[in-house]
Amino acid sequence: MLTRKEFGILTLLAILCVVVAIRNPQFVSSANIQNMSRLIGMFGIFSIGVGIVIITGGIDLSVGSVFALLGVLLSIMLTEWRWPAAAAMVAVLGIGSGIGLLHGLLITRLRLQPFIVTLCGLLLYRGIARYIAQDTTKGFGAQGFEWLRSAATGAVATIPMPFVLLIIVGVVMWVMLHRSIYGRHLFAVGRNAEAARYSGVNSDNVIAGAYIVSGSLAGLAAILIAFYTNSISPSSHGNFYELYAIAAAVLGGCSLRGGEGSIAGIVIGTALLQVLRNLVNLLDIPSSLDFAVMGAVILIGVIADQTLRPRVKMRE
């Protein structure tokens, strides 16, 4: 069952889709729906990871730079080092998890602020990517690595593979967040880490685990995005993607104060953002207003959430 907040966001998404479809019937064309589904799948996967971190009261600003670093490494592994595709994929997923573990340890063991740790990561990983690539664009060419390319960009019964993977990831993360002890601990830590610690919850391990999940999902999304673009410019690849993830999570009901959020809400928030991006293209809105349109909608959503929150609590 959807919560009132999730139902409200889903209703807004449905209304927006109807309005855009009426204004431009191309919105409901097979090609456009497939492309949107592919983007929702890619963005949704790493947005879920960032959302899990936000539920703990943390933040991850490094996702876009992680995509640049992992994309460059994946290209080098496959085209220059001639690694088997399976080995390269495992290595990218492992590095993504390792980055998440590093963030978690810095935050929980050294008591550094998540904002500072991941902001430094944003700068560090992109700098490393540019150094490794010597500031040149990397890619995969038109041929080779067919099974991995197919797994990243193919389709299952016309449903794009990234969307299929989002469904799988979403189900697994839903069970973890809403039907497991670890999920209950995540919410408890997000609401009050000290109170959770006094209740017997190992808050440090819970928080570190959230960053590992985020890093792992970023690694999976990095493979999908790299093959989708087929070109990785280390200076621009993944720029602002962390903001898309944070926006999707906030639109989906995750509170930046921690302790609130859901997988369904994050996925709906991701879909809403992609429909907004599609709206800008189909309605001939100047591309320069792309971020302005999304920023305005996000701001309105957050203001509405803050305005309605006290009333909801009073009714409860």
VOBA-1610 file (N, C-alpha, C; in pm, whole numbers, padded with zeros to 5 digits, always signed):
BEGIN
Met+00084-00120+00000Met+00000+00000+00000Met+00088+00126+00000Leu+00049+00221-00084Leu+00121+00347-00088Leu+00077+00437+00027Thr+00171+00513+00081Thr+00137+00611+00183Thr+00069+00731+00116Arg+00014+00820+00198Arg-00052+00938+00145Arg+00046+01021+00062Lys+00168+01034+00110Lys+00268+01114+00039Lys+00302+01050-00096Glu+00324+00919-00097Glu+00357+00849-00222Glu+00241+00856-00320Phe+00120+00842-00268Phe+00002+00850-00356Phe-00009+00989-00418Gly+00022+01093-00338Gly+00017+01229-00390Gly+00118+01251-00501Ile+00240+01198-00484Ile+00344+01213-00586Ile+00306+01135-00712Leu+00251+01015-00692Leu+00209+00933-00806Leu+00096+01002-00883Thr+00004+01066-00811Thr-00104+01140-00877Thr-00048+01257-00958Leu+00048+01329-00900Leu+00113+01439-00973Leu+00181+01387-01098Leu+00248+01273-01089Leu+00315+01212-01204Leu+00213+01178-01312Ala+00101+01117-01272Ala-00001+01079-01370Ala-00060+01202-01439Ile-00089+01307-01362Ile-00145+01430-01420Ile-00046+01492-01518Leu+00082+01494-01480Leu+00186+01551-01567Leu+00196+01473-01697Cys+00190+01339-01688Cys+00197+01256-01808Cys+00079+01284-01901Val-00040+01298-01844Val-00160+01325-01926Val-00148+01460-01995Val-00103+01562-01921Val-00091+01696-01978Val+00010+01698-02092Val+00125+01635-02070Val+00229+01632-02175Val+00181+01553-02296Ala+00111+01442-02273Ala+00062+01358-02383Ala-00040+01435-02467Ile-00124+01517-02402Ile-00223+01596-02475Ile-00152+01704-02559Arg-00052+01767-02499Arg+00021+01873-02569Arg+00106+01819-02683Asn+00162+01699-02664Asn+00248+01640-02766Asn+00230+01488-02764Pro+00152+01433-02858Pro+00126+01288-02860Pro+00251+01203-02874Gln+00361+01264-02916Gln+00485+01188-02928Gln+00530+01133-02793Phe+00480+01193-02685Phe+00516+01148-02550Phe+00482+01002-02528Val+00371+00955-02588Val+00329+00816-02566Val+00374+00724-02679Ser+00465+00772-02762Ser+00518+00685-02867Ser+00605+00577-02806Ser+00614+00466-02876Ser+00691+00351-02825Ser+00837+00389-02801Ala+00896+00463-02894Ala+01037+00499-02882Ala+01060+00589-02761Asn+00969+00684-02739Asn+00987+00777-02627Asn+00968+00705-02494Ile+00869+00617-02486Ile+00845+00544-02362Ile+00962+00452-02330Gln+01017+00388-02433Gln+01132+00301-02410Gln+01253+00381-02361Asn+01275+00496-02422Asn+01389+00578-02381Asn+01372+00629-02238Met+01250+00672-02204Met+01225+00718-02068Met+01241+00603-01968Ser+01192+00485-02005Ser+01206+00369-01916Ser+01352+00336-01891Arg+01433+00348-01995Arg+01576+00322-01981Arg+01640+00422-01884Leu+01606+00549-01899Leu+01661+00652-01811Leu+01610+00637-01669Ile+01483+00606-01654Ile+01428+00585-01519Ile+01498+00469-01452Gly+01528+00364-01529Gly+01599+00248-01474Gly+01737+00285-01425Met+01815+00354-01509Met+01952+00391-01472Met+01954+00486-01353Phe+01873+00591-01360Phe+01873+00689-01252Phe+01810+00633-01125Gly+01711+00547-01142Gly+01644+00492-01025Gly+01734+00403-00942Ile+01823+00328-01007Ile+01910+00236-00934Ile+02000+00310-00837Phe+02070+00413-00886Phe+02161+00481-00793Phe+02086+00578-00701Ser+01966+00623-00743Ser+01887+00708-00654Ser+01840+00630-00532Ile+01812+00503-00548Ile+01775+00420-00433Ile+01890+00414-00334Gly+02013+00398-00385Gly+02129+00395-00295Gly+02146+00525-00220Val+02133+00637-00291Val+02145+00768-00226Val+02030+00787-00127Gly+01911+00739-00161Gly+01798+00750-00071Gly+01819+00673+00058Ile+01880+00555+00050Ile+01911+00477+00170Ile+02004+00557+00262Val+02103+00623+00203Val+02195+00706+00282Val+02120+00822+00346Ile+02031+00886+00271Ile+01956+01000+00324Ile+01868+00957+00440Ile+01813+00837+00435Ile+01729+00787+00545Ile+01809+00778+00675Thr+01938+00753+00666Thr+02021+00749+00787Thr+02057+00889+00837Gly+02016+00993+00764Gly+02052+01129+00800Gly+02180+01176+00734Gly+02232+01098+00638Gly+02355+01133+00569Gly+02327+01190+00431Ile+02430+01201+00352Ile+02420+01254+00215Ile+02535+01196+00134Asp+02516+01185+00003Asp+02624+01139-00085Asp+02631+01231-00206Leu+02735+01316-00207Leu+02754+01412-00315Leu+02852+01363-00422Ser+02904+01243-00404Ser+03014+01198-00490Ser+02970+01109-00605Val+02840+01081-00617Val+02792+00980-00713Val+02834+01013-00855Gly+02816+01138-00899Gly+02851+01173-01036Gly+02998+01152-01066Ser+03085+01187-00972Ser+03228+01167-00992Ser+03265+01019-00988Val+03192+00942-00908Val+03214+00796-00907Val+03184+00738-01045Phe+03078+00788-01110Phe+03046+00740-01245Phe+03160+00771-01343Ala+03218+00889-01330Ala+03330+00925-01418Ala+03448+00832-01395Leu+03483+00810-01269Leu+03598+00724-01238Leu+03574+00580-01282Leu+03458+00524-01247Leu+03429+00385-01281Leu+03411+00368-01431Gly+03353+00468-01498Gly+03337+00459-01643Gly+03472+00457-01714Val+03564+00542-01670Val+03698+00544-01728Val+03770+00411-01703Leu+03761+00362-01579Leu+03826+00236-01546Leu+03768+00120-01625Leu+03635+00117-01641Leu+03571+00010-01717Leu+03619+00011-01862Ser+03626+00129-01921Ser+03673+00140-02059Ser+03818+00093-02073Ile+03903+00134-01980Ile+04044+00094-01986Ile+04059-00056-01966Met+03983-00111-01869Met+03990-00256-01844Met+03953-00337-01969Leu+03851-00291-02041Leu+03801-00369-02154Leu+03880-00345-02283Thr+03917-00219-02309Thr+03977-00187-02438Thr+04129-00183-02437Glu+04189-00155-02321Glu+04335-00144-02316Glu+04399-00261-02243Trp+04341-00298-02129Trp+04397-00410-02054Trp+04345-00544-02103Arg+04239-00541-02184Arg+04181-00662-02243Arg+04132-00761-02138Trp+04075-00711-02033Trp+04018-00799-01931Trp+03892-00865-01986Pro+03860-00986-01939Pro+03729-01043-01971Pro+03618-00953-01918Ala+03507-00948-01990Ala+03398-00858-01952Ala+03348-00887-01811Ala+03339-01015-01775Ala+03290-01051-01642Ala+03384-00999-01533Ala+03515-01012-01556Ala+03612-00965-01457Ala+03605-00813-01441Ala+03590-00741-01554Ala+03580-00596-01547Ala+03455-00553-01472Met+03345-00622-01497Met+03219-00589-01430Met+03231-00610-01280Val+03289-00723-01240Val+03306-00753-01097Val+03399-00650-01033Ala+03505-00611-01105Ala+03599-00512-01052Ala+03531-00378-01030Val+03448-00334-01124Val+03378-00206-01112Val+03282-00210-00994Leu+03208-00320-00981Leu+03116-00333-00868Leu+03192-00335-00736Gly+03309-00403-00736Gly+03390-00408-00615Gly+03446-00273-00577Ile+03492-00196-00677Ile+03546-00063-00648Ile+03435+00029-00597Gly+03316+00018-00657Gly+03203+00098-00609Gly+03170+00067-00464Ser+03168-00062-00430Ser+03142-00102-00290Ser+03254-00054-00199Gly+03378-00061-00248Gly+03492-00015-00168Gly+03487+00134-00140Ile+03443+00212-00239Ile+03428+00356-00217Ile+03322+00381-00111Gly+03211+00307-00118Gly+03108+00321-00016Gly+03159+00285+00122Leu+03238+00177+00130Leu+03295+00137+00258Leu+03389+00244+00312Leu+03470+00302+00225Leu+03561+00410+00266Leu+03482+00527+00324His+03376+00567+00257His+03293+00676+00308His+03236+00641+00444Gly+03184+00518+00454Gly+03123+00476+00580Gly+03222+00476+00695Leu+03344+00430+00670Leu+03445+00426+00776Leu+03489+00566+00817Leu+03506+00655+00720Leu+03545+00792+00753Leu+03438+00861+00837Ile+03313+00831+00807Ile+03202+00895+00878Ile+03181+00835+01017Thr+03192+00703+01027Thr+03161+00639+01155Thr+03282+00623+01247Arg+03399+00607+01191Arg+03517+00585+01275Arg+03587+00716+01309Leu+03600+00804+01209Leu+03667+00932+01233Leu+03568+01044+01265Arg+03438+01013+01261Arg+03333+01109+01295Arg+03335+01233+01206Leu+03370+01213+01079Leu+03364+01324+00984Leu+03221+01342+00935Gln+03188+01464+00895Gln+03054+01492+00845Gln+03036+01430+00706Pro+02921+01363+00681Pro+02896+01304+00549Pro+02910+01405+00436Phe+02865+01530+00460Phe+02875+01633+00357Phe+03021+01655+00317Ile+03109+01664+00415Ile+03251+01690+00388Ile+03315+01570+00319Val+03288+01450+00370Val+03348+01329+00313Val+03311+01312+00167Thr+03183+01325+00136Thr+03139+01300-00002Thr+03168+01419-00094Leu+03175+01540-00036Leu+03217+01655-00117Leu+03363+01638-00160Cys+03447+01592-00067Cys+03587+01564-00103Cys+03593+01452-00206Gly+03506+01353-00192Gly+03500+01245-00290Gly+03461+01297-00427Leu+03366+01390-00432Leu+03324+01451-00559Leu+03444+01509-00633Leu+03530+01577-00561Leu+03649+01638-00623Leu+03757+01535-00651Leu+03779+01446-00554Leu+03888+01349-00564Leu+03869+01250-00678Tyr+03750+01190-00687Tyr+03728+01085-00787Tyr+03729+01140-00929Arg+03675+01260-00946Arg+03680+01317-01082Arg+03823+01355-01119Gly+03899+01405-01022Gly+04038+01436-01048Gly+04118+01313-01085Ile+04093+01202-01014Ile+04162+01076-01046Ile+04122+01028-01184Ala+03992+01038-01216Ala+03944+00995-01348Ala+04012+01075-01459Arg+04023+01205-01440Arg+04087+01288-01542Arg+04235+01256-01556Tyr+04300+01225-01444Tyr+04443+01190-01448Tyr+04465+01057-01518Ile+04384+00957-01481Ile+04399+00824-01541Ile+04374+00830-01692Ala+04270+00905-01731Ala+04235+00915-01873Ala+04319+01017-01947Gln+04406+01088-01875Gln+04486+01197-01932Gln+04397+01300-02000Asp+04280+01322-01938Asp+04182+01421-01984Asp+04135+01395-02126Thr+04137+01269-02168Thr+04085+01234-02300Thr+03959+01150-02283Thr+03875+01153-02385Thr+03749+01079-02381Thr+03775+00930-02404Lys+03714+00848-02321Lys+03725+00703-02334Lys+03592+00647-02386Gly+03598+00527-02444Gly+03475+00464-02495Gly+03495+00317-02517Phe+03397+00254-02584Phe+03401+00109-02604Phe+03396+00069-02750Gly+03378+00168-02839Gly+03368+00135-02980Gly+03232+00077-03015Ala+03217+00038-03141Ala+03088-00013-03189Ala+03076-00163-03173Gln+03188-00233-03157Gln+03186-00379-03150Gln+03259-00426-03024Gly+03229-00552-02986Gly+03297-00613-02872Gly+03215-00609-02745Phe+03249-00698-02652Phe+03185-00707-02520Phe+03034-00722-02536Glu+02994-00807-02631Glu+02853-00810-02672Glu+02759-00848-02559Trp+02798-00949-02478Trp+02703-00991-02374Trp+02687-00883-02267Leu+02798-00817-02234Leu+02790-00711-02134Leu+02716-00590-02191Arg+02742-00559-02317Arg+02672-00449-02383Arg+02522-00478-02390Ser+02489-00604-02423Ser+02348-00642-02430Ser+02282-00636-02293Ala+02357-00680-02190Ala+02302-00677-02054Ala+02279-00535-02006Ala+02360-00441-02056Ala+02349-00301-02012Ala+02251-00221-02095Thr+02242-00250-02224Thr+02161-00165-02313Thr+02050-00240-02385Gly+02041-00372-02364Gly+01941-00451-02434Gly+01803-00438-02374Ala+01716-00534-02407Ala+01577-00530-02359Ala+01528-00672-02337Val+01429-00684-02252Val+01361-00811-02226Val+01215-00791-02264Ala+01175-00854-02375Ala+01037-00839-02425Ala+01001-00690-02439Thr+01088-00617-02505Thr+01076-00473-02533Thr+01092-00384-02410Ile+01111-00443-02293Ile+01135-00363-02172Ile+01285-00343-02157Pro+01334-00219-02155Pro+01479-00195-02147Pro+01541-00261-02025Met+01659-00316-02043Met+01726-00389-01935Met+01746-00305-01809Pro+01786-00175-01821Pro+01800-00097-01697Pro+01671-00091-01616Phe+01557-00086-01684Phe+01429-00083-01611Phe+01403-00217-01544Val+01439-00326-01612Val+01425-00459-01551Val+01513-00469-01427Leu+01636-00421-01439Leu+01727-00424-01324Leu+01675-00336-01211Leu+01612-00222-01245Leu+01554-00136-01142Leu+01446-00210-01065Ile+01363-00285-01136Ile+01257-00361-01069Ile+01318-00462-00973Ile+01423-00533-01019Ile+01489-00633-00933Ile+01551-00566-00811Val+01628-00459-00837Val+01692-00386-00727Val+01587-00329-00633Gly+01480-00273-00689Gly+01374-00214-00608Gly+01309-00316-00515Val+01282-00435-00567Val+01220-00539-00484Val+01314-00581-00371Val+01442-00603-00406Val+01540-00644-00304Val+01554-00536-00197Met+01567-00410-00241Met+01584-00301-00145Met+01457-00277-00064Trp+01339-00300-00125Trp+01214-00286-00051Trp+01208-00387+00064Val+01245-00510+00033Val+01247-00613+00138Val+01347-00575+00247Met+01465-00529+00207Met+01568-00492+00304Met+01522-00376+00392Leu+01460-00275+00330Leu+01426-00153+00403Leu+01299-00168+00486His+01200-00238+00431His+01068-00240+00495His+01031-00373+00560Arg+01111-00477+00539Arg+01074-00606+00594Arg+01191-00676+00665Ser+01293-00602+00702Ser+01407-00665+00768Ser+01445-00587+00894Ile+01517-00653+00981Ile+01565-00587+01103Ile+01659-00473+01067Tyr+01744-00495+00966Tyr+01837-00390+00925Tyr+01761-00264+00881Gly+01650-00284+00810Gly+01571-00169+00768Gly+01514-00092+00885Arg+01466-00163+00986Arg+01414-00095+01105Arg+01526-00018+01175His+01645-00077+01175His+01759-00008+01235His+01796+00117+01156Leu+01783+00111+01022Leu+01812+00228+00939Leu+01722+00345+00978Phe+01594+00319+00990Phe+01501+00425+01026Phe+01529+00476+01168Ala+01560+00383+01258Ala+01587+00423+01396Ala+01710+00512+01405Val+01815+00477+01332Val+01938+00557+01332Val+01911+00693+01269Gly+01832+00695+01162Gly+01801+00822+01096Gly+01722+00916+01185Arg+01634+00861+01267Arg+01553+00947+01355Arg+01636+00999+01471Asn+01717+00911+01530Asn+01799+00952+01644Asn+01907+00847+01666Ala+02027+00875+01617Ala+02135+00777+01623Ala+02172+00742+01767Glu+02174+00842+01854Glu+02211+00818+01994Glu+02109+00730+02063Ala+01981+00760+02041Ala+01875+00679+02102Ala+01881+00536+02050Ala+01908+00521+01921Ala+01920+00386+01864Ala+02038+00312+01926Arg+02149+00383+01949Arg+02267+00321+02009Arg+02235+00272+02151Tyr+02164+00354+02226Tyr+02128+00314+02363Tyr+02026+00200+02364Ser+01957+00182+02251Ser+01860+00073+02241Ser+01926-00057+02196Gly+02057-00054+02176Gly+02128-00175+02137Gly+02159-00186+01989Val+02129-00083+01912Val+02157-00085+01769Val+02301-00039+01746Asn+02375-00113+01665Asn+02510-00073+01629Asn+02501+00033+01519Ser+02485+00157+01560Ser+02460+00265+01465Ser+02571+00279+01362Asp+02695+00262+01404Asp+02808+00278+01313Asp+02801+00176+01199Asn+02771+00051+01232Asn+02762-00052+01128Asn+02644-00028+01035Val+02534+00020+01091Val+02416+00048+01009Val+02447+00158+00908Ile+02511+00266+00955Ile+02544+00378+00866Ile+02647+00335+00761Ala+02751+00264+00804Ala+02851+00217+00708Ala+02787+00126+00604Gly+02694+00041+00647Gly+02625-00048+00554Gly+02546+00030+00450Ala+02485+00141+00490Ala+02409+00223+00397Ala+02499+00280+00287Tyr+02619+00324+00325Tyr+02712+00378+00225Tyr+02766+00269+00133Ile+02781+00148+00186Ile+02824+00037+00101Ile+02716+00005-00002Val+02590+00004+00043Val+02478-00018-00050Val+02477+00089-00158Ser+02494+00214-00118Ser+02496+00324-00214Ser+02611+00308-00313Gly+02730+00273-00264Gly+02845+00253-00353Gly+02825+00138-00449Ser+02765+00029-00400Ser+02741-00088-00485Ser+02642-00056-00597Leu+02533+00012-00562Leu+02434+00048-00664Leu+02491+00151-00760Ala+02578+00240-00711Ala+02645+00334-00801Ala+02735+00259-00900Gly+02801+00152-00853Gly+02883+00072-00942Gly+02801+00007-01052Leu+02683-00047-01015Leu+02595-00108-01115Leu+02546-00003-01214Ala+02502+00112-01163Ala+02454+00218-01251Ala+02567+00271-01340Ala+02690+00273-01289Ala+02804+00323-01368Ala+02823+00239-01495Ile+02805+00108-01484Ile+02818+00021-01601Ile+02709+00052-01703Leu+02586+00066-01655Leu+02473+00095-01744Leu+02491+00229-01814Ile+02530+00331-01738Ile+02543+00465-01794Ile+02660+00471-01893Ala+02769+00403-01861Ala+02886+00404-01950Ala+02852+00346-02086Phe+02780+00233-02088Phe+02744+00172-02217Phe+02631+00248-02285Tyr+02547+00316-02207Tyr+02439+00397-02267Tyr+02498+00514-02344Thr+02596+00582-02284Thr+02658+00696-02352Thr+02764+00650-02452Asn+02826+00534-02424Asn+02934+00478-02506Asn+03051+00573-02521Ser+03055+00675-02436Ser+03161+00773-02440Ser+03174+00836-02302Ile+03293+00830-02244Ile+03314+00881-02109Ile+03416+00993-02113Ser+03368+01115-02100Ser+03457+01230-02087Ser+03477+01254-01937Pro+03596+01232-01884Pro+03615+01237-01739Pro+03582+01371-01675Ser+03584+01477-01754Ser+03556+01610-01697Ser+03406+01639-01686Ser+03322+01565-01759Ser+03179+01596-01760Ser+03088+01476-01738His+03139+01356-01752His+03056+01237-01738His+02997+01229-01597Gly+02865+01222-01588Gly+02799+01211-01458Gly+02780+01342-01385Asn+02810+01455-01449Asn+02794+01585-01383Asn+02650+01604-01335Phe+02633+01645-01210Phe+02504+01677-01149Phe+02416+01554-01122Tyr+02465+01434-01150Tyr+02381+01316-01128Tyr+02349+01297-00981Glu+02443+01337-00894Glu+02415+01325-00751Glu+02297+01414-00711Leu+02281+01527-00779Leu+02170+01616-00748Leu+02038+01556-00795Tyr+02040+01488-00909Tyr+01920+01417-00954Tyr+01878+01313-00850Ala+01975+01240-00798Ala+01945+01134-00700Ala+01887+01194-00573Ile+01949+01301-00524Ile+01900+01366-00402Ile+01759+01421-00426Ala+01740+01484-00543Ala+01609+01540-00575Ala+01503+01431-00584Ala+01536+01318-00648Ala+01440+01207-00659Ala+01403+01154-00521Ala+01503+01141-00434Ala+01476+01091-00299Ala+01388+01187-00220Val+01419+01316-00229Val+01340+01417-00155Val+01198+01425-00210Leu+01184+01426-00344Leu+01052+01425-00404Leu+00974+01300-00364Gly+01046+01189-00347Gly+00983+01062-00312Gly+00951+01046-00165Gly+00979+01149-00085Gly+00939+01143+00055Gly+01051+01123+00154Cys+01176+01117+00108Cys+01288+01105+00202Cys+01315+01242+00265Ser+01327+01244+00396Ser+01356+01368+00466Ser+01507+01384+00480Leu+01557+01503+00449Leu+01700+01528+00464Leu+01744+01528+00610Arg+01647+01528+00701Arg+01679+01515+00843Arg+01698+01369+00882Gly+01658+01277+00792Gly+01673+01135+00819Gly+01548+01075+00881Gly+01542+00941+00877Gly+01435+00869+00944Gly+01308+00852+00865Glu+01301+00902+00742Glu+01181+00891+00660Glu+01221+00857+00517Gly+01135+00778+00452Gly+01160+00745+00312Gly+01109+00607+00277Ser+01099+00581+00148Ser+01055+00450+00102Ser+01112+00425-00037Ile+01122+00298-00073Ile+01174+00262-00206Ile+01075+00304-00313Ala+00946+00278-00290Ala+00845+00316-00390Ala+00848+00466-00415Gly+00861+00545-00308Gly+00866+00689-00324Gly+00985+00735-00405Ile+01101+00675-00382Ile+01222+00713-00456Ile+01206+00682-00605Val+01148+00565-00636Val+01127+00528-00777Val+01029+00623-00843Ile+00921+00657-00773Ile+00823+00751-00828Ile+00887+00888-00848Gly+00968+00932-00751Gly+01038+01059-00763Gly+01132+01061-00883Thr+01201+00949-00906Thr+01289+00938-01023Thr+01209+00951-01152Ala+01096+00880-01159Ala+01011+00886-01278Ala+00961+01027-01302Leu+00923+01097-01196Leu+00873+01233-01208Leu+00981+01325-01266Leu+01104+01311-01219Leu+01213+01394-01271Leu+01238+01366-01419Gln+01234+01240-01459Gln+01259+01207-01599Gln+01145+01256-01689Val+01023+01251-01640Val+00911+01305-01718Val+00928+01456-01734Leu+00974+01523-01629Leu+00998+01667-01638Leu+01106+01698-01743Arg+01213+01618-01744Arg+01318+01638-01844Arg+01261+01615-01985Asn+01177+01513-01998Asn+01116+01483-02126Asn+01021+01595-02168Leu+00950+01651-02071Leu+00859+01762-02097Leu+00934+01880-02157Val+01050+01910-02104Val+01130+02022-02154Val+01164+02000-02301Asn+01196+01877-02338Asn+01233+01849-02476Asn+01112+01852-02571Leu+01002+01789-02528Leu+00888+01773-02617Leu+00806+01901-02634Leu+00804+01986-02534Leu+00723+02108-02542Leu+00804+02228-02589Asp+00923+02200-02641Asp+01008+02306-02697Asp+01040+02416-02597Ile+01052+02378-02470Ile+01098+02471-02369Ile+01249+02485-02386Pro+01303+02605-02384Pro+01449+02620-02402Pro+01526+02531-02306Ser+01624+02459-02359Ser+01701+02366-02276Ser+01772+02437-02161Ser+01795+02567-02178Ser+01859+02642-02071Ser+01772+02648-01945Leu+01641+02623-01963Leu+01549+02626-01850Leu+01528+02488-01789Asp+01600+02388-01839Asp+01585+02251-01791Asp+01598+02243-01639Phe+01710+02293-01587Phe+01734+02286-01443Phe+01638+02378-01367Ala+01600+02490-01429Ala+01509+02583-01363Ala+01372+02519-01341Val+01323+02447-01443Val+01193+02380-01430Val+01198+02275-01320Met+01301+02192-01321Met+01312+02088-01218Met+01331+02148-01080Gly+01416+02251-01072Gly+01439+02314-00942Gly+01312+02372-00884Ala+01230+02435-00969Ala+01105+02494-00922Ala+01009+02387-00871Val+00999+02277-00945Val+00908+02170-00901Val+00956+02107-00771Ile+01088+02086-00758Ile+01142+02028-00635Ile+01115+02121-00518Leu+01139+02251-00539Leu+01117+02347-00431Leu+00971+02349-00388Ile+00880+02346-00485Ile+00737+02344-00453Ile+00703+02217-00373Gly+00761+02104-00416Gly+00735+01979-00345Gly+00783+01982-00202Val+00903+02036-00179Val+00958+02042-00044Val+00878+02139+00042Ile+00838+02254-00015Ile+00757+02350+00060Ile+00624+02288+00100Ala+00563+02216+00005Ala+00436+02150+00036Ala+00453+02047+00146Asp+00564+01972+00141Asp+00591+01872+00244Asp+00606+01937+00381Gln+00682+02046+00386Gln+00704+02115+00513Gln+00574+02178+00566Thr+00493+02229+00474Thr+00369+02293+00515Thr+00268+02193+00569Leu+00261+02078+00505Leu+00163+01977+00544Leu+00207+01892+00660Arg+00339+01885+00688Arg+00390+01796+00792Arg+00327+01822+00929Pro+00322+01947+00979Pro+00262+01970+01110Pro+00118+01927+01117Arg+00041+01951+01007Arg-00098+01912+01008Arg-00115+01762+01016Val-00028+01691+00943Val-00036+01545+00947Val-00007+01494+01086Lys+00097+01553+01151Lys+00134+01508+01286Lys+00020+01538+01385Met-00049+01655+01368Met-00156+01690+01458Met-00273+01593+01444Arg-00300+01554+01318Arg-00409+01459+01296Arg-00378+01323+01354Glu-00247+01287+01345Glu-00208+01156+01400Glu-00216+01158+01551
//
